[in-house]
């Protein structure tokens, strides 16, 4: 067993706890058959990104431009040309859970051999006007709409892969410029950005920033993705993204990491997916969340919370469906508690200095009651991935150089699912590849 000492200095504030517990999707999915509203609300999920909603093709009804405006030759200024009905309900339920929509304008990914909706629009100006009317519907009451103040509007998703864009680099850049410019002109209070590229290493990432600077395209945030299996990989991507954004004059733009999950190799995806719902998978999630708090990432959104994305949803599994009856609930999985625990720190507000040893990823916060919360991931997948986890660790704490006593513990490992435990001494034993939330009493 290894000894691990975590040193905390509650007198040293190091900034706000950031919204790192956003997700893809909303609380109700499966065509309104399964409901995770209470789980969303309990975890304080801050953002739900509207990409791949009710996959594939938005089921012809949800979010995607072709679902809301199904006939591109129709009059984009006529409310009768739009089909908002089920998207309205989807977003209403998201907001009712306390989650803010992060709206992706464009199309969902298409894995099918015949592509349908990922081609460049035949009229970029008309596409932009359609997007503007969608914003007006949700924020300004247009077409019997709402005043929901949806702040974030993301243009397209992963145009650097053929499953998401069948046009050229020049076309997606110009589509972005035309659309973002109109949105900011007609709705100056909202934030517009993109392009949700697959990685800051993407061949489009730097050219897009150069294009936006040259053309003066509005860019309130830069969104990007990164599937990985080590927090260090995510750290490198975050630093690359921020560095390139600063280089091209977008130092004030937010860096938003809005798709992530555990993947070792895309050509052997089942091996990675088999670990998603384990304590190992939860430890990975917690390690990445904690790591991004320390980096220049402004928001984080896990992919994915939709009930029937069972390859990617590490948070819930569906209860048995009820035919012609009320919506069914969900059962929480180990990964859910990483978001729930992070929300406890988010509610506390201020991060404080925390020094952790190797393989420990820690974030600490001070509560209004002057208790100290410590979010800990003990994670290392180098040794045969999950076959040979790191050894158990005796974890102890010091606050201001002094040992502590009087704490409560909630952990997720092979034998625990976030139940509360009292700790009598100055620490506890932590399994390798697990995570915990500790509350140290004042």
VOPAGU-2260 file (C-alpha; in pm, 1 decimal, decimal comma):
REM VOPAGU-2260
SITE   aa  ch    i         X         Y         Z
SITE  UNK   A    0       0,0       0,0       0,0
SITE  UNK   A    1     125,1     346,4     -90,3
SITE  UNK   A    2     102,8     653,1     130,2
SITE  UNK   A    3     -52,6     958,3     -33,6
SITE  UNK   A    4     -51,9    1296,1     142,3
SITE  UNK   A    5    -279,8    1571,4      11,9
SITE  UNK   A    6    -199,1    1922,0     133,6
SITE  UNK   A    7    -467,6    2189,8     125,9
SITE  UNK   A    8    -444,1    2561,9     198,5
SITE  UNK   A    9    -798,2    2703,4     230,6
SITE  UNK   A   10    -654,8    3053,0     278,3
SITE  UNK   A   11    -528,1    3055,8     -83,2
SITE  UNK   A   12    -808,7    3108,4    -332,2
SITE  UNK   A   13    -711,6    3006,3    -686,5
SITE  UNK   A   14   -1024,1    3109,2    -876,4
SITE  UNK   A   15   -1380,8    3000,6    -928,4
SITE  UNK   A   16   -1488,7    2640,5    -967,9
SITE  UNK   A   17   -1589,8    2617,3   -1333,0
SITE  UNK   A   18   -1890,1    2439,2   -1490,5
SITE  UNK   A   19   -1708,9    2117,7   -1575,4
SITE  UNK   A   20   -2016,4    1895,7   -1532,7
SITE  UNK   A   21   -2204,9    1976,6   -1850,7
SITE  UNK   A   22   -2324,4    1697,5   -2079,2
SITE  UNK   A   23   -2443,6    1620,2   -2427,4
SITE  UNK   A   24   -2821,7    1595,3   -2440,0
SITE  UNK   A   25   -3102,3    1669,0   -2199,3
SITE  UNK   A   26   -3273,7    1480,1   -1919,9
SITE  UNK   A   27   -3554,5    1329,1   -2126,9
SITE  UNK   A   28   -3470,3    1110,7   -2424,7
SITE  UNK   A   29   -3579,6     808,3   -2620,1
SITE  UNK   A   30   -3866,9    1006,9   -2772,9
SITE  UNK   A   31   -3981,9    1117,9   -2426,7
SITE  UNK   A   32   -3986,6     765,2   -2284,5
SITE  UNK   A   33   -3711,5     796,3   -2021,4
SITE  UNK   A   34   -3669,6    1075,2   -1772,4
SITE  UNK   A   35   -3355,1    1168,1   -1577,6
SITE  UNK   A   36   -3487,8    1507,4   -1465,8
SITE  UNK   A   37   -3437,9    1446,5   -1094,8
SITE  UNK   A   38   -3087,1    1313,8   -1154,7
SITE  UNK   A   39   -2999,5    1616,3   -1369,0
SITE  UNK   A   40   -3138,3    1850,8   -1106,8
SITE  UNK   A   41   -2957,6    1677,0    -820,1
SITE  UNK   A   42   -2625,5    1698,1   -1005,4
SITE  UNK   A   43   -2685,0    2059,6   -1105,7
SITE  UNK   A   44   -2601,7    1985,4   -1469,1
SITE  UNK   A   45   -2522,6    2336,6   -1597,2
SITE  UNK   A   46   -2531,3    2284,0   -1974,2
SITE  UNK   A   47   -2686,3    2035,3   -2214,0
SITE  UNK   A   48   -2541,2    2044,6   -2564,1
SITE  UNK   A   49   -2794,6    1979,5   -2837,2
SITE  UNK   A   50   -2593,4    1761,2   -3073,2
SITE  UNK   A   51   -2694,6    1413,9   -3197,4
SITE  UNK   A   52   -3029,6    1460,0   -3026,9
SITE  UNK   A   53   -3262,1    1162,6   -3085,5
SITE  UNK   A   54   -3010,3    1015,7   -3329,1
SITE  UNK   A   55   -3012,6     951,4   -3622,6
SITE  UNK   A   56   -3108,5    1260,4   -3822,0
SITE  UNK   A   57   -3274,6    1416,4   -3519,2
SITE  UNK   A   58   -3549,6    1159,9   -3578,8
SITE  UNK   A   59   -3684,8    1411,1   -3827,9
SITE  UNK   A   60   -3816,0    1628,5   -3544,4
SITE  UNK   A   61   -3544,1    1747,3   -3306,1
SITE  UNK   A   62   -3297,3    2039,7   -3306,8
SITE  UNK   A   63   -3118,3    1987,7   -3640,6
SITE  UNK   A   64   -3175,5    2256,7   -3902,1
SITE  UNK   A   65   -3336,7    2011,9   -4144,0
SITE  UNK   A   66   -3579,7    1905,8   -3870,1
SITE  UNK   A   67   -3685,6    2257,7   -3777,6
SITE  UNK   A   68   -3683,0    2387,3   -4136,0
SITE  UNK   A   69   -3757,6    2072,0   -4337,5
SITE  UNK   A   70   -3804,1    2227,8   -4683,4
SITE  UNK   A   71   -3508,7    2446,7   -4769,6
SITE  UNK   A   72   -3691,5    2610,6   -5061,2
SITE  UNK   A   73   -3966,8    2736,3   -4829,7
SITE  UNK   A   74   -3992,4    3099,4   -4718,8
SITE  UNK   A   75   -3754,9    3139,0   -4425,8
SITE  UNK   A   76   -3940,9    3450,8   -4308,1
SITE  UNK   A   77   -4272,6    3266,4   -4273,0
SITE  UNK   A   78   -4328,5    3103,1   -3931,9
SITE  UNK   A   79   -4535,6    2834,9   -4106,0
SITE  UNK   A   80   -4215,4    2704,2   -4268,3
SITE  UNK   A   81   -4079,2    2594,6   -3930,7
SITE  UNK   A   82   -4140,7    2284,6   -3719,6
SITE  UNK   A   83   -4049,3    2380,8   -3363,8
SITE  UNK   A   84   -4292,7    2157,3   -3177,9
SITE  UNK   A   85   -4084,0    1871,4   -3035,3
SITE  UNK   A   86   -3767,9    2078,6   -3006,3
SITE  UNK   A   87   -3968,9    2324,6   -2795,1
SITE  UNK   A   88   -4070,9    2043,9   -2562,5
SITE  UNK   A   89   -3720,9    1897,5   -2549,6
SITE  UNK   A   90   -3568,1    2230,1   -2450,8
SITE  UNK   A   91   -3850,6    2306,8   -2208,4
SITE  UNK   A   92   -3780,9    1986,7   -2019,5
SITE  UNK   A   93   -3408,7    2059,7   -2019,6
SITE  UNK   A   94   -3466,3    2401,2   -1868,3
SITE  UNK   A   95   -3712,2    2257,1   -1616,7
SITE  UNK   A   96   -3426,0    2040,8   -1487,7
SITE  UNK   A   97   -3216,9    2354,4   -1432,0
SITE  UNK   A   98   -2993,4    2287,9   -1733,2
SITE  UNK   A   99   -2912,9    2559,6   -1985,8
SITE  UNK   A  100   -2929,9    2456,2   -2352,0
SITE  UNK   A  101   -2605,0    2490,7   -2545,2
SITE  UNK   A  102   -2752,9    2494,1   -2892,4
SITE  UNK   A  103   -2567,5    2339,1   -3185,4
SITE  UNK   A  104   -2686,3    2479,9   -3519,0
SITE  UNK   A  105   -2634,4    2233,1   -3801,9
SITE  UNK   A  106   -2671,0    1857,5   -3841,8
SITE  UNK   A  107   -2600,8    1545,1   -3641,5
SITE  UNK   A  108   -2327,7    1301,1   -3737,8
SITE  UNK   A  109   -2414,6    1057,9   -4019,6
SITE  UNK   A  110   -2248,2     717,3   -4007,5
SITE  UNK   A  111   -2473,0     582,6   -4281,6
SITE  UNK   A  112   -2307,9     521,8   -4621,3
SITE  UNK   A  113   -2554,8     755,8   -4793,9
SITE  UNK   A  114   -2534,6    1106,3   -4648,2
SITE  UNK   A  115   -2838,9    1328,8   -4627,2
SITE  UNK   A  116   -2794,2    1649,1   -4431,3
SITE  UNK   A  117   -2422,0    1721,2   -4405,0
SITE  UNK   A  118   -2378,3    1887,1   -4743,4
SITE  UNK   A  119   -2311,8    2261,1   -4766,4
SITE  UNK   A  120   -2640,4    2454,6   -4779,4
SITE  UNK   A  121   -2712,6    2574,8   -5129,5
SITE  UNK   A  122   -2762,4    2929,4   -5000,0
SITE  UNK   A  123   -2539,6    3031,7   -4707,8
SITE  UNK   A  124   -2730,7    3355,2   -4652,5
SITE  UNK   A  125   -3058,9    3169,0   -4624,9
SITE  UNK   A  126   -2906,3    2917,2   -4383,8
SITE  UNK   A  127   -2792,0    3209,4   -4169,0
SITE  UNK   A  128   -3138,2    3365,5   -4173,2
SITE  UNK   A  129   -3293,4    3034,2   -4068,6
SITE  UNK   A  130   -3051,7    3016,5   -3775,6
SITE  UNK   A  131   -3136,9    3373,8   -3682,0
SITE  UNK   A  132   -3507,7    3292,3   -3680,8
SITE  UNK   A  133   -3444,0    2991,1   -3457,0
SITE  UNK   A  134   -3266,7    3219,3   -3209,9
SITE  UNK   A  135   -3551,8    3469,5   -3235,3
SITE  UNK   A  136   -3801,6    3192,5   -3162,6
SITE  UNK   A  137   -3628,4    3084,7   -2843,3
SITE  UNK   A  138   -3509,0    3421,0   -2716,8
SITE  UNK   A  139   -3744,6    3684,7   -2858,6
SITE  UNK   A  140   -4081,9    3513,9   -2887,5
SITE  UNK   A  141   -4087,3    3493,7   -3267,5
SITE  UNK   A  142   -4335,4    3242,9   -3415,1
SITE  UNK   A  143   -4519,9    3188,0   -3085,8
SITE  UNK   A  144   -4187,0    3134,7   -2918,9
SITE  UNK   A  145   -4017,9    3207,7   -2589,8
SITE  UNK   A  146   -3787,8    3442,8   -2405,0
SITE  UNK   A  147   -3548,5    3182,0   -2272,7
SITE  UNK   A  148   -3222,7    3374,1   -2310,0
SITE  UNK   A  149   -3031,3    3081,1   -2457,9
SITE  UNK   A  150   -2682,1    3228,4   -2462,2
SITE  UNK   A  151   -2461,3    2984,5   -2653,7
SITE  UNK   A  152   -2508,4    2910,8   -3024,5
SITE  UNK   A  153   -2255,6    2676,8   -3183,5
SITE  UNK   A  154   -2220,1    2657,2   -3560,3
SITE  UNK   A  155   -2180,4    2303,8   -3694,3
SITE  UNK   A  156   -2006,7    1999,2   -3549,8
SITE  UNK   A  157   -1682,1    1826,6   -3651,9
SITE  UNK   A  158   -1659,7    1949,1   -4012,5
SITE  UNK   A  159   -1311,6    1797,5   -4020,8
SITE  UNK   A  160   -1449,8    1444,1   -4067,1
SITE  UNK   A  161   -1657,9    1312,2   -4360,1
SITE  UNK   A  162   -1936,9    1186,7   -4133,4
SITE  UNK   A  163   -2021,2    1548,3   -4047,2
SITE  UNK   A  164   -1931,8    1762,2   -4349,9
SITE  UNK   A  165   -1934,4    1680,8   -4719,3
SITE  UNK   A  166   -1802,3    2017,3   -4830,8
SITE  UNK   A  167   -1461,9    2181,3   -4840,7
SITE  UNK   A  168   -1264,2    2364,9   -4576,4
SITE  UNK   A  169   -1329,1    2692,5   -4755,1
SITE  UNK   A  170   -1703,9    2627,8   -4759,5
SITE  UNK   A  171   -1737,1    2555,0   -4388,2
SITE  UNK   A  172   -1529,1    2860,0   -4300,5
SITE  UNK   A  173   -1744,2    3081,9   -4521,4
SITE  UNK   A  174   -2065,2    2928,0   -4385,4
SITE  UNK   A  175   -1940,7    3009,5   -4037,4
SITE  UNK   A  176   -1854,6    3369,3   -4131,2
SITE  UNK   A  177   -2188,6    3439,9   -4296,7
SITE  UNK   A  178   -2391,8    3278,2   -4018,1
SITE  UNK   A  179   -2198,0    3415,4   -3721,3
SITE  UNK   A  180   -2196,3    3766,5   -3866,4
SITE  UNK   A  181   -2573,1    3771,9   -3912,5
SITE  UNK   A  182   -2636,8    3624,5   -3568,4
SITE  UNK   A  183   -2422,6    3886,5   -3393,9
SITE  UNK   A  184   -2576,8    4166,2   -3598,5
SITE  UNK   A  185   -2934,5    4062,9   -3519,3
SITE  UNK   A  186   -2879,7    3914,5   -3171,9
SITE  UNK   A  187   -2578,6    4095,6   -3024,2
SITE  UNK   A  188   -2636,7    3964,7   -2671,3
SITE  UNK   A  189   -2583,3    3597,1   -2758,0
SITE  UNK   A  190   -2251,8    3415,6   -2785,9
SITE  UNK   A  191   -2166,6    3252,5   -3116,0
SITE  UNK   A  192   -1880,0    3015,9   -3190,6
SITE  UNK   A  193   -1766,4    2682,6   -3326,3
SITE  UNK   A  194   -1661,1    2474,9   -3505,0
SITE  UNK   A  195   -1662,5    2185,8   -3257,6
SITE  UNK   A  196   -1363,6    2030,7   -3434,2
SITE  UNK   A  197   -1249,7    1681,1   -3340,4
SITE  UNK   A  198    -937,6    1812,0   -3166,3
SITE  UNK   A  199    -715,5    2119,2   -3140,2
SITE  UNK   A  200    -472,5    1901,3   -3339,4
SITE  UNK   A  201    -720,6    1904,8   -3630,2
SITE  UNK   A  202    -586,1    2031,4   -3960,7
SITE  UNK   A  203    -873,1    2284,5   -3961,9
SITE  UNK   A  204    -817,9    2428,8   -3614,5
SITE  UNK   A  205    -542,3    2682,1   -3680,4
SITE  UNK   A  206    -661,0    2774,0   -4033,2
SITE  UNK   A  207   -1008,5    2845,2   -3891,8
SITE  UNK   A  208    -866,6    3086,8   -3636,2
SITE  UNK   A  209    -654,6    3254,1   -3904,0
SITE  UNK   A  210    -962,2    3285,2   -4127,9
SITE  UNK   A  211   -1175,9    3430,4   -3848,1
SITE  UNK   A  212    -910,9    3691,7   -3771,8
SITE  UNK   A  213    -856,8    3783,3   -4136,8
SITE  UNK   A  214   -1228,8    3812,3   -4215,2
SITE  UNK   A  215   -1332,4    3965,3   -3883,5
SITE  UNK   A  216   -1576,9    3681,6   -3817,6
SITE  UNK   A  217   -1734,8    3696,2   -3471,0
SITE  UNK   A  218   -1594,0    3429,6   -3239,5
SITE  UNK   A  219   -1711,5    3444,5   -2878,9
SITE  UNK   A  220   -1601,1    3089,5   -2809,7
SITE  UNK   A  221   -1400,9    2815,5   -2974,5
SITE  UNK   A  222   -1543,0    2467,5   -2921,5
SITE  UNK   A  223   -1343,1    2150,3   -2966,0
SITE  UNK   A  224   -1347,6    1781,4   -2879,7
SITE  UNK   A  225   -1103,4    1528,2   -2745,3
SITE  UNK   A  226   -1151,2    1158,9   -2672,2
SITE  UNK   A  227    -854,9    1021,9   -2480,7
SITE  UNK   A  228    -750,4     787,6   -2200,6
SITE  UNK   A  229    -506,2     998,8   -2001,6
SITE  UNK   A  230    -570,2    1335,6   -1838,7
SITE  UNK   A  231    -231,5    1449,3   -1968,8
SITE  UNK   A  232    -365,4    1414,0   -2323,5
SITE  UNK   A  233    -655,6    1643,2   -2239,2
SITE  UNK   A  234    -418,9    1889,8   -2073,1
SITE  UNK   A  235    -205,2    1903,0   -2388,5
SITE  UNK   A  236    -512,9    1966,5   -2604,6
SITE  UNK   A  237    -639,4    2238,9   -2371,8
SITE  UNK   A  238    -305,4    2417,7   -2378,6
SITE  UNK   A  239    -276,9    2388,1   -2755,4
SITE  UNK   A  240    -627,8    2528,1   -2804,9
SITE  UNK   A  241    -568,4    2821,8   -2573,1
SITE  UNK   A  242    -227,1    2894,1   -2720,6
SITE  UNK   A  243    -359,3    2905,3   -3076,0
SITE  UNK   A  244    -658,9    3114,3   -2975,8
SITE  UNK   A  245    -430,3    3367,7   -2810,6
SITE  UNK   A  246    -192,5    3363,9   -3107,7
SITE  UNK   A  247    -467,7    3468,5   -3347,6
SITE  UNK   A  248    -613,0    3739,1   -3127,0
SITE  UNK   A  249    -893,7    3550,9   -2952,8
SITE  UNK   A  250    -759,3    3574,6   -2598,9
SITE  UNK   A  251   -1101,7    3684,4   -2472,3
SITE  UNK   A  252   -1289,0    3399,8   -2639,9
SITE  UNK   A  253   -1395,3    3104,0   -2427,7
SITE  UNK   A  254   -1232,4    2766,3   -2483,2
SITE  UNK   A  255   -1511,8    2510,0   -2462,1
SITE  UNK   A  256   -1431,2    2138,2   -2458,4
SITE  UNK   A  257   -1773,6    2002,1   -2542,6
SITE  UNK   A  258   -1723,4    1635,4   -2627,5
SITE  UNK   A  259   -1509,4    1394,0   -2431,1
SITE  UNK   A  260   -1507,8    1036,9   -2309,4
SITE  UNK   A  261   -1264,8     749,8   -2259,4
SITE  UNK   A  262   -1115,3     612,9   -2582,5
SITE  UNK   A  263    -779,9     440,6   -2623,3
SITE  UNK   A  264    -807,0     348,0   -2993,4
SITE  UNK   A  265   -1088,6     414,0   -3235,2
SITE  UNK   A  266   -1005,9      93,4   -3423,3
SITE  UNK   A  267   -1073,1    -106,9   -3105,8
SITE  UNK   A  268   -1360,1      92,2   -2959,2
SITE  UNK   A  269   -1532,4    -201,5   -2782,5
SITE  UNK   A  270   -1231,8    -240,2   -2551,3
SITE  UNK   A  271   -1272,5     118,3   -2435,5
SITE  UNK   A  272   -1651,5     104,6   -2413,0
SITE  UNK   A  273   -1629,0    -203,2   -2189,4
SITE  UNK   A  274   -1466,5      16,4   -1922,9
SITE  UNK   A  275   -1698,7     316,0   -1943,4
SITE  UNK   A  276   -1941,8     204,9   -1674,5
SITE  UNK   A  277   -1689,9      70,7   -1425,7
SITE  UNK   A  278   -1516,4     234,5   -1131,1
SITE  UNK   A  279   -1220,4     269,5   -1365,9
SITE  UNK   A  280   -1434,8     471,3   -1605,8
SITE  UNK   A  281   -1556,4     693,7   -1323,3
SITE  UNK   A  282   -1199,1     750,0   -1205,3
SITE  UNK   A  283   -1102,5     856,8   -1556,5
SITE  UNK   A  284   -1394,5    1099,2   -1568,7
SITE  UNK   A  285   -1303,3    1253,9   -1234,6
SITE  UNK   A  286    -935,6    1280,4   -1327,3
SITE  UNK   A  287   -1015,0    1466,9   -1649,0
SITE  UNK   A  288   -1268,2    1697,9   -1483,5
SITE  UNK   A  289   -1021,3    1790,4   -1209,6
SITE  UNK   A  290    -741,3    1839,7   -1462,4
SITE  UNK   A  291    -949,1    2074,7   -1676,8
SITE  UNK   A  292   -1034,9    2289,0   -1374,5
SITE  UNK   A  293    -664,4    2370,1   -1351,3
SITE  UNK   A  294    -636,0    2453,3   -1723,0
SITE  UNK   A  295    -767,8    2739,3   -1936,1
SITE  UNK   A  296   -1085,9    2553,7   -2030,9
SITE  UNK   A  297   -1402,1    2747,8   -1955,5
SITE  UNK   A  298   -1662,4    2474,0   -1990,2
SITE  UNK   A  299   -1664,4    2097,5   -2022,1
SITE  UNK   A  300   -1944,0    1877,6   -2161,5
SITE  UNK   A  301   -1934,2    1501,5   -2133,5
SITE  UNK   A  302   -2053,0    1291,1   -2428,2
SITE  UNK   A  303   -2323,7    1174,6   -2368,3
SITE  UNK   A  304   -2627,6    1172,9   -2137,4
SITE  UNK   A  305   -2892,7    1042,8   -2375,6
SITE  UNK   A  306   -3040,6     722,3   -2241,8
SITE  UNK   A  307   -3010,4     514,7   -2557,0
SITE  UNK   A  308   -2649,6     608,8   -2633,4
SITE  UNK   A  309   -2545,3     313,2   -2422,6
SITE  UNK   A  310   -2194,9     298,2   -2572,1
SITE  UNK   A  311   -2130,1     652,9   -2451,6
SITE  UNK   A  312   -2364,6     712,6   -2160,7
SITE  UNK   A  313   -2165,1     635,0   -1846,3
SITE  UNK   A  314   -2423,8     811,2   -1630,7
SITE  UNK   A  315   -2755,2     624,3   -1651,0
SITE  UNK   A  316   -2918,2     309,3   -1769,2
SITE  UNK   A  317   -3287,0     293,2   -1854,8
SITE  UNK   A  318   -3546,0     133,0   -1637,8
SITE  UNK   A  319   -3793,3     -93,8   -1811,3
SITE  UNK   A  320   -4005,3      98,1   -2060,4
SITE  UNK   A  321   -4376,1     135,6   -2000,3
SITE  UNK   A  322   -4594,4     108,5   -2305,8
SITE  UNK   A  323   -4860,1     381,5   -2340,9
SITE  UNK   A  324   -4790,1     506,1   -1991,2
SITE  UNK   A  325   -4588,7     766,0   -1804,6
SITE  UNK   A  326   -4220,5     816,2   -1873,4
SITE  UNK   A  327   -3981,3     577,4   -1702,8
SITE  UNK   A  328   -3699,8     676,0   -1476,1
SITE  UNK   A  329   -3333,1     581,4   -1493,3
SITE  UNK   A  330   -3078,6     408,9   -1272,8
SITE  UNK   A  331   -2759,0     595,7   -1197,2
SITE  UNK   A  332   -2423,9     444,6   -1289,2
SITE  UNK   A  333   -2085,8     505,4   -1129,3
SITE  UNK   A  334   -1990,6     783,6   -1368,8
SITE  UNK   A  335   -2292,7     992,5   -1267,9
SITE  UNK   A  336   -2145,3    1055,2    -926,3
SITE  UNK   A  337   -1842,6    1231,5   -1073,8
SITE  UNK   A  338   -2077,8    1504,5   -1199,5
SITE  UNK   A  339   -2286,9    1506,7    -883,0
SITE  UNK   A  340   -1974,2    1543,1    -670,5
SITE  UNK   A  341   -1835,7    1819,4    -889,8
SITE  UNK   A  342   -2157,4    2012,8    -841,4
SITE  UNK   A  343   -2090,0    2019,3    -467,0
SITE  UNK   A  344   -1767,4    2207,4    -538,2
SITE  UNK   A  345   -1939,4    2424,6    -798,6
SITE  UNK   A  346   -2196,7    2533,0    -541,8
SITE  UNK   A  347   -1916,9    2615,3    -296,5
SITE  UNK   A  348   -1776,1    2852,2    -556,6
SITE  UNK   A  349   -1409,3    2916,6    -480,7
SITE  UNK   A  350   -1127,0    2673,4    -550,2
SITE  UNK   A  351    -844,8    2668,0    -295,7
SITE  UNK   A  352    -486,1    2550,5    -321,8
SITE  UNK   A  353    -444,4    2173,4    -319,4
SITE  UNK   A  354    -119,8    1980,2    -365,5
SITE  UNK   A  355    -157,8    1613,6    -461,0
SITE  UNK   A  356      95,3    1332,6    -518,3
SITE  UNK   A  357     147,3    1129,6    -834,8
SITE  UNK   A  358    -161,8     962,3    -983,3
SITE  UNK   A  359    -388,2    1177,1    -766,0
SITE  UNK   A  360    -597,4    1443,5    -935,3
SITE  UNK   A  361    -745,0    1677,8    -677,4
SITE  UNK   A  362    -954,0    1991,1    -661,9
SITE  UNK   A  363   -1049,4    2154,1    -332,5
SITE  UNK   A  364   -1309,9    2415,9    -245,8
SITE  UNK   A  365   -1415,7    2596,6      67,8
SITE  UNK   A  366   -1785,0    2599,9     157,7
SITE  UNK   A  367   -1982,0    2885,9     313,2
SITE  UNK   A  368   -1969,1    2689,6     639,0
SITE  UNK   A  369   -1586,7    2694,0     610,0
SITE  UNK   A  370   -1572,9    2320,1     554,0
SITE  UNK   A  371   -1327,0    2199,1     290,9
SITE  UNK   A  372   -1441,7    1980,0       2,5
SITE  UNK   A  373   -1183,5    1765,9    -175,0
SITE  UNK   A  374   -1259,6    1598,2    -509,2
SITE  UNK   A  375   -1008,0    1318,2    -565,1
SITE  UNK   A  376    -941,2    1082,8    -853,6
SITE  UNK   A  377    -679,9     811,0    -807,7
SITE  UNK   A  378    -624,1     707,1   -1165,7
SITE  UNK   A  379    -355,5     547,1   -1379,1
SITE  UNK   A  380    -427,7     334,5   -1685,2
SITE  UNK   A  381     -68,0     269,7   -1790,3
SITE  UNK   A  382     -43,9     -73,1   -1627,7
SITE  UNK   A  383    -243,0    -297,0   -1862,2
SITE  UNK   A  384    -528,1     -46,6   -1858,7
SITE  UNK   A  385    -770,5    -177,2   -1596,2
SITE  UNK   A  386    -616,9    -523,9   -1561,9
SITE  UNK   A  387    -342,5    -405,6   -1326,9
SITE  UNK   A  388    -470,9    -100,8   -1139,2
SITE  UNK   A  389    -243,1     104,7    -915,6
SITE  UNK   A  390    -213,5     -29,7    -560,6
SITE  UNK   A  391    -434,3      75,2    -273,4
SITE  UNK   A  392    -330,7     401,3    -115,7
SITE  UNK   A  393    -349,3     530,0     239,2
SITE  UNK   A  394    -472,6     883,9     174,9
SITE  UNK   A  395    -413,0    1146,9     441,7
SITE  UNK   A  396    -479,4    1519,4     452,7
SITE  UNK   A  397    -311,4    1824,7     593,6
SITE  UNK   A  398    -471,7    2167,2     613,4
SITE  UNK   A  399    -232,2    2450,7     674,7
SITE  UNK   A  400      39,6    2198,9     752,8
SITE  UNK   A  401    -161,4    2023,8    1023,5
SITE  UNK   A  402    -325,4    1679,6    1015,6
SITE  UNK   A  403    -702,7    1680,4    1003,5
SITE  UNK   A  404    -973,5    1478,0    1169,3
SITE  UNK   A  405   -1346,3    1476,1    1144,5
SITE  UNK   A  406   -1443,6    1413,3     785,2
SITE  UNK   A  407   -1709,2    1244,1     578,9
SITE  UNK   A  408   -1634,8    1040,4     271,2
SITE  UNK   A  409   -1831,6     941,6     -36,6
SITE  UNK   A  410   -1642,6     721,2    -279,9
SITE  UNK   A  411   -1692,0     524,9    -597,8
SITE  UNK   A  412   -1491,6     207,8    -642,4
SITE  UNK   A  413   -1561,7    -159,6    -700,8
SITE  UNK   A  414   -1748,1    -186,0    -370,6
SITE  UNK   A  415   -1894,7     160,5    -320,4
SITE  UNK   A  416   -2145,6     377,8    -504,1
SITE  UNK   A  417   -2110,5     715,4    -333,0
SITE  UNK   A  418   -2264,5     619,0      -0,2
SITE  UNK   A  419   -2171,0     853,6     284,8
SITE  UNK   A  420   -1921,5     723,4     540,4
SITE  UNK   A  421   -1776,8     879,2     854,0
SITE  UNK   A  422   -1396,5     878,8     884,8
SITE  UNK   A  423   -1258,5     883,2    1236,6
SITE  UNK   A  424    -888,8     937,6    1164,0
SITE  UNK   A  425    -693,9    1169,1     935,3
SITE  UNK   A  426    -750,2     968,4     617,4
SITE  UNK   A  427    -881,5     656,0     450,2
SITE  UNK   A  428    -781,7     375,7     216,3
SITE  UNK   A  429    -849,7     435,4    -152,3
SITE  UNK   A  430    -859,0     168,4    -420,7
SITE  UNK   A  431    -659,4     221,9    -735,8
SITE  UNK   A  432    -868,5     367,2   -1018,9
SITE  UNK   A  433   -1143,6     514,0    -805,0
SITE  UNK   A  434   -1265,1     855,0    -699,0
SITE  UNK   A  435   -1396,5    1019,9    -384,1
SITE  UNK   A  436   -1550,5    1335,6    -244,2
SITE  UNK   A  437   -1430,2    1424,4     104,4
SITE  UNK   A  438   -1578,1    1688,6     333,6
SITE  UNK   A  439   -1338,6    1801,1     604,7
SITE  UNK   A  440   -1515,4    1974,4     889,1
SITE  UNK   A  441   -1398,6    2315,1    1001,6
